[in-house]
Amino acid sequence: MLLGDCKHGIPLYYTGYVQEVKVSKIQIDPGSVVNILPIQTMNHVSLMPRSLNETGVKIHGYGGQGSRALGKIKIKYQIDDLIAFPDCNVVEAQTTYGLLLGRPWTHENHVIPSTLH
C-alpha cells in the first residue's frame, strides 16, 4: 500500500538504556525472530566478552548470507518505565541500530510496536 509522501518505510527507533548506559537507535522489529546486540554496543556499555554464553544460532540477513552469533547474553534494558532482561545474540557486523529487539522481546513484554502511532 503506497501512502504518498508518508515515510512508512522508516524503522521504528527508540533511545533507551542498556546496563544503565544510554543507547540510541534501538530498533523494535516484530519481524525478527531474535534480539540482536551488536558487538560495538556490547563494548559501549562495557559488557565483557567472557559474559557470553555459547549458542549455535546462525543469523541470516536480507542477502541470504548467514553468520554465527558470537554468543548469547542477558542484558538489562530500560525504556521509560519498562525494564526488561532480554536474551540477545551478539553479532560482529555493521548495523544501523544499537540494539534490535525482535519478537522474543515484544511478546514477553506485550508490546505492540506501531510506526503509525
DSSP file (Angstrom, degrees, kcal/mol; ACC not computed):
  #  RESIDUE AA STRUCTURE BP1 BP2  ACC     N-H-->O    O-->H-N    N-H-->O    O-->H-N    TCO  KAPPA ALPHA  PHI   PSI    X-CA   Y-CA   Z-CA
    1    1 A M              0   0    0      0, 0.0     2,-0.5     0, 0.0     0, 0.0   0.000 360.0 360.0 360.0 123.4    0.0    0.0    0.0
    2    2 A L        -     0   0    0      1,-0.1     3,-0.1     3,-0.0     0, 0.0  -0.779 360.0-169.7 -93.1 133.1    1.5    3.3   -1.0
    3    3 A L    >   -     0   0    0     -2,-0.5     3,-1.5     1,-0.3     2,-0.3  -0.053  34.4-123.8-112.7  30.8    0.8    6.2    1.3
    4    4 A G  T 3  S-     0   0    0      1,-0.3    -1,-0.3     3,-0.0     0, 0.0  -0.470  83.8  -5.4  68.6-127.3    2.1    9.1   -0.8
    5    5 A D  T 3  S+     0   0    0     -2,-0.3    -1,-0.3    -3,-0.1     2,-0.0   0.421  99.5 123.3 -84.4   1.4    4.7   11.2    0.9
    6    6 A C    <   -     0   0    0     -3,-1.5     2,-1.2     1,-0.1    -3,-0.2  -0.363  64.5-133.4 -64.4 141.4    4.4    9.3    4.3
    7    7 A K    >   +     0   0    0      1,-0.2     3,-1.2     2,-0.1    -1,-0.1  -0.432  50.8 146.7 -94.1  60.1    7.6    7.8    5.5
    8    8 A H  T 3   +     0   0    0     -2,-1.2    -1,-0.2     1,-0.2   107,-0.1   0.549  62.6  64.6 -75.9  -7.1    6.1    4.4    6.3
    9    9 A G  T 3  S+     0   0    0     -3,-0.2    -1,-0.2     2,-0.1    -2,-0.1   0.449  75.2 109.2 -93.5  -0.8    9.3    2.6    5.4
   10   10 A I  S <  S-     0   0    0     -3,-1.2   105,-0.0     1,-0.1    -3,-0.0  -0.585  74.9-112.4 -79.4 134.5   11.4    4.2    8.2
   11   11 A P        -     0   0    0      0, 0.0     2,-0.9     0, 0.0    -1,-0.1  -0.216  27.9-108.4 -63.5 156.5   12.4    1.8   11.0
   12   12 A L        -     0   0    0     16,-0.4    16,-2.2    13,-0.0     2,-0.3  -0.786  46.6-178.9 -88.9 105.5   10.9    2.3   14.5
   13   13 A Y  E     +A   27   0A   0     -2,-0.9     2,-0.3    14,-0.2    14,-0.2  -0.818   8.7 178.4-110.0 146.9   13.8    3.6   16.6
   14   14 A Y  E     -A   26   0A   0     12,-2.1    12,-3.2    -2,-0.3     2,-0.5  -0.884  26.0-127.2-132.8 166.7   13.9    4.5   20.3
   15   15 A T  E     +     0   0A   0     -2,-0.3     2,-0.2     9,-0.2     9,-0.2  -0.979  45.6 142.4-113.1 133.6   16.5    5.6   22.8
   16   16 A G  E     -A   23   0A   0      7,-2.4     7,-3.0    -2,-0.5     2,-0.4  -0.734  46.3 -86.0-149.4-163.5   16.8    3.6   25.9
   17   17 A Y  E     -AB  22  78A   0     61,-2.9    61,-2.5     5,-0.2     2,-0.5  -0.976  22.8-168.7-125.9 130.0   19.3    2.2   28.4
   18   18 A V  E >  S-AB  21  77A   0      3,-2.6     3,-1.8    -2,-0.4    59,-0.2  -0.979  88.3 -13.1-114.6 121.1   21.3   -1.0   28.3
   19   19 A Q  T 3  S-     0   0    0     57,-2.8    -1,-0.2    -2,-0.5    58,-0.1   0.857 129.6 -59.6  53.4  35.3   23.0   -1.8   31.5
   20   20 A E  T 3  S+     0   0    0     56,-0.3     2,-0.5     1,-0.2    -1,-0.3   0.613 113.2 119.8  68.7  16.4   22.2    1.8   32.6
   21   21 A V  E <  S-A   18   0A   0     -3,-1.8    -3,-2.6    24,-0.0    -1,-0.2  -0.946  71.7-111.1-110.0 131.4   24.1    3.3   29.7
   22   22 A K  E     -A   17   0A   0     -2,-0.5     2,-0.4    -5,-0.2    -5,-0.2  -0.393  37.3-176.3 -65.3 129.8   22.2    5.4   27.1
   23   23 A V  E     -A   16   0A   0     -7,-3.0    -7,-2.4    -2,-0.1     3,-0.3  -0.996   7.4-157.7-129.7 127.4   21.9    3.7   23.7
   24   24 A S  E     +     0   0A   0     -2,-0.4    74,-0.4    -9,-0.2    -9,-0.2  -0.532  67.5  39.3 -98.4 170.2   20.3    5.4   20.8
   25   25 A K  E     +     0   0A   0      1,-0.2    73,-2.7    -2,-0.2    74,-0.9   0.922  65.7 171.7  56.4  50.4   18.8    3.8   17.7
   26   26 A I  E     -Ac  14  99A   0    -12,-3.2   -12,-2.1    -3,-0.3     2,-0.5  -0.825  21.4-150.1 -86.5 118.3   17.2    0.9   19.4
   27   27 A Q  E     -Ac  13 100A   0     72,-2.7    74,-3.2    -2,-0.7     2,-0.6  -0.776  10.0-155.4 -98.1 130.9   15.1   -0.8   16.7
   28   28 A I  E     + c   0 101A   0    -16,-2.2   -16,-0.4    -2,-0.5    74,-0.2  -0.925  20.7 173.3-103.3 117.8   12.0   -2.6   17.5
   29   29 A D    >   -     0   0    0     72,-2.7     3,-1.9    -2,-0.6    74,-0.3  -0.866  21.5-173.1-132.2  96.9   11.3   -5.1   14.8
   30   30 A P  T 3  S+     0   0    0      0, 0.0    -1,-0.1     0, 0.0    72,-0.1   0.562  86.0  66.8 -68.1  -4.6    8.5   -7.6   15.2
   31   31 A G  T 3  S+     0   0    0     71,-0.1     2,-0.4    -3,-0.0    71,-0.1   0.574  82.7  90.0 -87.8 -10.6    9.7   -9.4   12.1
   32   32 A S    <   -     0   0    0     -3,-1.9    71,-3.1    69,-0.2    -3,-0.1  -0.716  62.3-157.2 -90.0 134.8   12.9  -10.5   13.7
   33   33 A V  S    S+     0   0    0     -2,-0.4     2,-0.3    69,-0.2    -1,-0.1   0.458  76.9  44.0 -89.3  -0.5   12.9  -13.9   15.5
   34   34 A V  S    S-     0   0    0     69,-0.1     2,-0.4    70,-0.0    69,-0.1  -0.950  79.3-119.6-137.3 158.7   15.9  -12.9   17.7
   35   35 A N        -     0   0    0     52,-0.4    54,-2.9    -2,-0.3     2,-0.5  -0.843  35.3-155.0 -92.5 136.3   17.1  -10.0   19.7
   36   36 A I  E     -eD  89 100A   0     64,-2.4    64,-2.8    -2,-0.4    54,-0.2  -0.960  17.1-172.8-124.6 129.4   20.4   -8.7   18.4
   37   37 A L  E     -e   90   0A   0     52,-2.4    54,-1.5    -2,-0.5    62,-0.1  -0.959  23.7-137.7-115.8 110.1   23.2   -6.9   20.3
   38   38 A P  E >>  -e   91   0A   0      0, 0.0     4,-2.1     0, 0.0     3,-0.6  -0.366  19.9-120.2 -64.9 147.3   26.0   -5.7   18.0
   39   39 A I  H 3> S+     0   0    0     52,-2.6     4,-2.3     1,-0.2     5,-0.2   0.817 113.1  61.6 -57.9 -31.7   29.5   -6.1   19.4
   40   40 A Q  H 3> S+     0   0    0     53,-0.3     4,-2.2    51,-0.2    -1,-0.2   0.905 106.5  44.4 -62.7 -40.9   30.0   -2.3   19.2
   41   41 A T  H <> S+     0   0    0     -3,-0.6     4,-2.1     2,-0.2    -2,-0.2   0.893 109.5  56.1 -70.3 -38.9   27.1   -1.8   21.6
   42   42 A M  H  <>S+     0   0    0     -4,-2.1     5,-2.6     1,-0.2    -2,-0.2   0.918 112.0  43.1 -57.3 -43.8   28.4   -4.5   23.9
   43   43 A N  H ><5S+     0   0    0     -4,-2.3     3,-1.4     3,-0.2    -1,-0.2   0.891 109.9  57.4 -67.9 -39.7   31.7   -2.7   24.1
   44   44 A H  H 3<5S+     0   0    0     -4,-2.2    -2,-0.2     1,-0.3    -1,-0.2   0.853 110.3  42.9 -60.2 -37.0   30.0    0.7   24.5
   45   45 A V  T 3<5S-     0   0    0     -4,-2.1    -1,-0.3    -5,-0.1    -2,-0.2   0.289 116.6-115.5 -95.7  10.5   28.1   -0.5   27.6
   46   46 A S  T < 5 +     0   0    0     -3,-1.4     2,-0.4     1,-0.2    -3,-0.2   0.828  56.0 159.6  62.0  38.7   31.2   -2.2   29.0
   47   47 A L      < -     0   0    0     -5,-2.6    -1,-0.2    -6,-0.2    -2,-0.1  -0.764  38.6-125.2 -86.8 138.3   30.0   -5.8   28.9
   48   48 A M    >   -     0   0    0     -2,-0.4     3,-2.4     1,-0.1     4,-0.2  -0.630   6.5-131.1 -87.2 139.0   32.8   -8.3   28.9
   49   49 A P  G >  S+     0   0    0      0, 0.0     3,-1.8     0, 0.0    -1,-0.1   0.795 107.0  67.6 -56.8 -28.0   33.1  -11.0   26.1
   50   50 A R  G 3  S+     0   0    0      1,-0.3    -2,-0.0     3,-0.0    -3,-0.0   0.652  87.1  70.2 -68.0 -11.8   33.6  -13.6   28.9
   51   51 A S  G <  S+     0   0    0     -3,-2.4    -1,-0.3     2,-0.1    23,-0.2   0.591  77.9 107.1 -76.9 -10.9   30.0  -12.9   29.8
   52   52 A L    <   -     0   0    0     -3,-1.8     2,-0.3    -4,-0.2    21,-0.2  -0.448  60.6-147.1 -74.6 139.7   28.8  -14.5   26.6
   53   53 A N  B     -F   72   0A   0     19,-3.1    19,-2.6    -2,-0.2    -2,-0.1  -0.798  31.3 -98.6 -98.9 147.9   27.2  -18.0   26.7
   54   54 A E        +     0   0    0     -2,-0.3     2,-0.3    17,-0.2    17,-0.1  -0.334  46.1 173.6 -65.8 145.9   27.7  -20.3   23.8
   55   55 A T        -     0   0    0     14,-0.2    14,-0.0    15,-0.1    -3,-0.0  -0.987  34.1-148.8-150.1 149.6   25.0  -20.6   21.2
   56   56 A G        +     0   0    0     -2,-0.3     2,-0.1    12,-0.1    -2,-0.0   0.188  52.1 138.9-101.2  16.1   24.7  -22.3   17.8
   57   57 A V        -     0   0    0     11,-0.1    12,-2.5     1,-0.0     2,-0.5  -0.399  36.1-162.8 -69.2 132.4   22.5  -19.6   16.4
   58   58 A K  E     -I   68   0B   0     10,-0.2     2,-0.5    -2,-0.1    10,-0.2  -0.980   9.7-151.3-114.6 125.4   23.1  -18.6   12.8
   59   59 A I  E     -I   67   0B   0      8,-2.8     8,-2.0    -2,-0.5     2,-0.4  -0.841   5.4-156.7-104.1 128.6   21.6  -15.3   11.8
   60   60 A H  E     -I   66   0B   0     -2,-0.5     6,-0.2     6,-0.2     2,-0.1  -0.872   7.4-159.0-106.4 134.8   20.6  -14.7    8.2
   61   61 A G    >   -     0   0    0      4,-2.0     3,-1.5    -2,-0.4    -1,-0.0  -0.240  42.5 -79.6 -96.9-170.0   20.2  -11.2    6.7
   62   62 A Y  T 3  S+     0   0    0      1,-0.3    -2,-0.0     2,-0.1    -1,-0.0   0.808 126.2  59.5 -63.5 -31.9   18.4   -9.9    3.7
   63   63 A G  T 3  S-     0   0    0      2,-0.1    -1,-0.3     1,-0.1     3,-0.1   0.498 113.2-115.5 -77.7  -2.1   21.1  -11.1    1.3
   64   64 A G  S <  S+     0   0    0     -3,-1.5     2,-0.3     1,-0.3    -2,-0.1   0.303  75.0 130.1  85.5 -10.2   20.6  -14.7    2.5
   65   65 A Q        -     0   0    0     -5,-0.1    -4,-2.0     1,-0.0    -1,-0.3  -0.569  43.2-155.3 -77.6 140.2   24.1  -14.8    3.9
   66   66 A G  E     -I   60   0B   0     -2,-0.3     2,-0.3    -6,-0.2    -6,-0.2  -0.821  13.6-172.8-116.5 156.2   24.4  -16.1    7.4
   67   67 A S  E     -I   59   0B   0     -8,-2.0    -8,-2.8    -2,-0.3     2,-0.2  -0.993  29.0-110.2-143.4 147.9   26.8  -15.6   10.2
   68   68 A R  E     -I   58   0B   0     -2,-0.3   -10,-0.2   -10,-0.2     2,-0.1  -0.510  33.4-113.7 -77.3 142.2   27.1  -17.3   13.6
   69   69 A A        -     0   0    0    -12,-2.5   -14,-0.2    -2,-0.2    22,-0.2  -0.479  17.5-132.3 -68.7 146.0   26.3  -15.3   16.7
   70   70 A L  S    S-     0   0    0     20,-3.1     2,-0.3     1,-0.3    21,-0.1   0.761  72.3 -59.1 -70.5 -24.1   29.4  -14.8   18.9
   71   71 A G  E     - G   0  90A   0     19,-0.8    19,-2.8   -17,-0.1     2,-0.4  -0.959  55.1 -87.5 165.1-176.1   27.3  -15.8   21.8
   72   72 A K  E     +FG  53  89A   0    -19,-2.6   -19,-3.1    -2,-0.3     2,-0.3  -0.941  35.7 178.3-124.6 144.5   24.2  -15.0   23.9
   73   73 A I  E     - G   0  88A   0     15,-2.4    15,-3.2    -2,-0.4     2,-0.5  -0.999  26.8-130.7-146.7 145.1   23.9  -12.7   26.8
   74   74 A K  E     - G   0  87A   0     -2,-0.3     2,-0.3    13,-0.2    13,-0.2  -0.855  34.4-174.2 -94.3 127.2   21.1  -11.5   29.1
   75   75 A I        -     0   0    0     11,-2.2     2,-0.6    -2,-0.5   -57,-0.0  -0.771  28.4-117.4-117.9 163.1   21.1   -7.7   29.4
   76   76 A K        -     0   0    0     -2,-0.3   -57,-2.8     9,-0.2     2,-0.4  -0.913  37.1-175.9 -98.1 124.7   19.2   -5.1   31.4
   77   77 A Y  E     -BH  18  84A   0      7,-3.1     7,-2.9    -2,-0.6     2,-0.4  -0.976   5.9-176.7-125.7 135.2   17.2   -2.9   29.1
   78   78 A Q  E     +BH  17  83A   0    -61,-2.5   -61,-2.9    -2,-0.4     2,-0.4  -0.995  12.8 171.8-136.0 133.2   15.1    0.1   30.1
   79   79 A I  E >  S- H   0  82A   0      3,-2.3     3,-2.2    -2,-0.4   -63,-0.1  -0.961  72.2 -49.0-135.0 118.5   12.9    2.4   28.1
   80   80 A D  T 3  S-     0   0    0     -2,-0.4   -64,-0.0     1,-0.3     0, 0.0  -0.370 124.9 -18.2  51.9-123.3   10.8    4.8   30.2
   81   81 A D  T 3  S+     0   0    0     -2,-0.1     2,-0.6    -3,-0.1    -1,-0.3   0.563 115.2 100.9 -87.6  -9.2    9.2    2.8   32.9
   82   82 A L  E <   -H   79   0A   0     -3,-2.2    -3,-2.3     2,-0.0     2,-0.5  -0.677  48.0-178.8 -84.8 119.7    9.6   -0.6   31.2
   83   83 A I  E     +H   78   0A   0     -2,-0.6     2,-0.3    -5,-0.2    -5,-0.2  -0.977  10.2 166.9-116.8 129.2   12.5   -2.6   32.5
   84   84 A A  E     -H   77   0A   0     -7,-2.9    -7,-3.1    -2,-0.5    21,-0.0  -0.918  34.0-144.0-139.1 163.2   13.3   -6.0   30.8
   85   85 A F        -     0   0    0     -2,-0.3    -9,-0.2    -9,-0.2     2,-0.1  -0.609  31.5-179.1-128.1  70.1   16.0   -8.6   30.8
   86   86 A P        -     0   0    0      0, 0.0   -11,-2.2     0, 0.0     2,-0.5  -0.390  29.4-123.1 -75.1 148.5   16.1   -9.9   27.2
   87   87 A D  E     - G   0  74A   0    -13,-0.2   -52,-0.4    -2,-0.1     2,-0.4  -0.782  36.5-165.8 -82.1 129.9   18.4  -12.6   25.9
   88   88 A C  E     - G   0  73A   0    -15,-3.2   -15,-2.4    -2,-0.5     2,-0.5  -0.945  20.9-133.2-123.9 142.0   20.4  -11.2   23.0
   89   89 A N  E     -eG  36  72A   0    -54,-2.9   -52,-2.4    -2,-0.4     2,-0.5  -0.823  26.9-137.9 -88.4 126.7   22.5  -12.8   20.3
   90   90 A V  E     -eG  37  71A   0    -19,-2.8   -20,-3.1    -2,-0.5   -19,-0.8  -0.739  24.8-174.8 -90.9 129.9   25.8  -10.9   19.9
   91   91 A V  E     -e   38   0A   0    -54,-1.5   -52,-2.6    -2,-0.5     2,-0.9  -0.915  28.3-138.1-125.1 150.5   26.9  -10.3   16.4
   92   92 A E        +     0   0    0     -2,-0.3     2,-0.3   -54,-0.2    -2,-0.0  -0.842  62.4 112.0-105.4  93.4   30.0   -8.8   14.8
   93   93 A A  S    S-     0   0    0     -2,-0.9     2,-0.6     2,-0.0   -53,-0.3  -0.988  73.9 -98.9-158.3 154.6   28.5   -6.8   12.0
   94   94 A Q        +     0   0    0     -2,-0.3     2,-0.3   -56,-0.1    -2,-0.1  -0.720  52.1 177.1 -77.5 122.1   28.0   -3.2   10.9
   95   95 A T        -     0   0    0     -2,-0.6    -2,-0.0     2,-0.2     0, 0.0  -0.854  41.4-136.1-126.1 161.2   24.4   -2.4   11.8
   96   96 A T  S    S+     0   0    0     -2,-0.3     2,-0.3     2,-0.0    -1,-0.1   0.405  89.3  62.2 -92.6   1.2   22.2    0.7   11.6
   97   97 A Y        -     0   0    0      1,-0.1   -71,-0.2   -70,-0.0     3,-0.2  -0.868  69.2-143.2-126.4 157.8   21.0    0.1   15.1
   98   98 A G  S    S+     0   0    0    -73,-2.7     2,-0.3   -74,-0.4   -72,-0.2   0.671  93.9   1.7 -89.4 -20.5   22.5   -0.1   18.6
   99   99 A L  E     -c   26   0A   0    -74,-0.9   -72,-2.7   -62,-0.1     2,-0.5  -0.912  65.7-147.9-163.0 137.5   20.2   -2.9   19.7
  100  100 A L  E     -cD  27  36A   0    -64,-2.8   -64,-2.4    -2,-0.3     2,-0.6  -0.963   9.8-163.7-115.3 120.4   17.5   -4.8   17.8
  101  101 A L  E     +c   28   0A   0    -74,-3.2   -72,-2.7    -2,-0.5   -66,-0.2  -0.910  19.1 176.4-104.7 115.6   14.5   -6.0   19.8
  102  102 A G    >>  -     0   0    0     -2,-0.6     4,-2.3   -74,-0.2     3,-0.6  -0.047  49.1 -55.7-102.3-157.9   12.6   -8.7   18.0
  103  103 A R  H 3> S+     0   0    0    -71,-3.1     4,-2.9   -74,-0.3     5,-0.4   0.831 125.7  61.6 -56.9 -38.4    9.6  -10.9   18.7
  104  104 A P  H 3> S+     0   0    0      0, 0.0     4,-1.8     0, 0.0    -1,-0.2   0.931 112.5  38.6 -55.9 -42.5   11.0  -12.5   21.8
  105  105 A W  H <> S+     0   0    0     -3,-0.6     4,-1.9     2,-0.2    -2,-0.2   0.921 116.5  49.6 -73.2 -44.5   11.1   -9.1   23.5
  106  106 A T  H  <>S+     0   0    0     -4,-2.3     5,-2.5     1,-0.2     4,-0.4   0.900 115.1  44.2 -64.6 -39.4    7.8   -7.8   22.1
  107  107 A H  H ><5S+     0   0    0     -4,-2.9     3,-0.9    -5,-0.2    -1,-0.2   0.923 112.6  50.9 -69.6 -44.2    5.9  -10.9   23.1
  108  108 A E  H 3<5S+     0   0    0     -4,-1.8    -1,-0.2    -5,-0.4    -2,-0.2   0.849 119.4  36.7 -61.6 -34.2    7.5  -11.2   26.6
  109  109 A N  T 3<5S-     0   0    0     -4,-1.9    -1,-0.2    -5,-0.1    -2,-0.2   0.330 106.6-122.2-103.9   6.7    6.6   -7.5   27.3
  110  110 A H  T < 5 +     0   0    0     -3,-0.9     2,-0.4    -4,-0.4    -3,-0.2   0.892  54.5 161.9  54.4  44.3    3.3   -7.4   25.5
  111  111 A V      < -     0   0    0     -5,-2.5    -1,-0.2    -6,-0.2    -2,-0.1  -0.797  29.8-163.8 -98.2 135.5    4.5   -4.6   23.3
  112  112 A I        -     0   0    0     -2,-0.4     2,-0.2     2,-0.0    -5,-0.0  -0.873  16.1-153.6-117.3  94.8    2.7   -3.8   20.0
  113  113 A P        +     0   0    0      0, 0.0     2,-0.4     0, 0.0     3,-0.1  -0.473  16.9 178.2 -72.4 137.9    5.1   -1.6   18.0
  114  114 A S        -     0   0    0     -2,-0.2     3,-0.1     1,-0.1    -2,-0.0  -0.930  26.3-169.2-143.8 116.2    3.4    0.8   15.6
  115  115 A T  S    S+     0   0    0     -2,-0.4    -1,-0.1     1,-0.2  -106,-0.0   0.759  92.7  62.5 -71.7 -23.3    5.1    3.3   13.3
  116  116 A L              0   0    0      1,-0.2    -1,-0.2    -3,-0.1    -2,-0.0   0.902 360.0 360.0 -67.3 -41.3    1.7    4.7   12.6
  117  117 A H              0   0    0     -3,-0.1    -1,-0.2     0, 0.0    -2,-0.2   0.441 360.0 360.0 -90.1 360.0    1.1    5.7   16.2
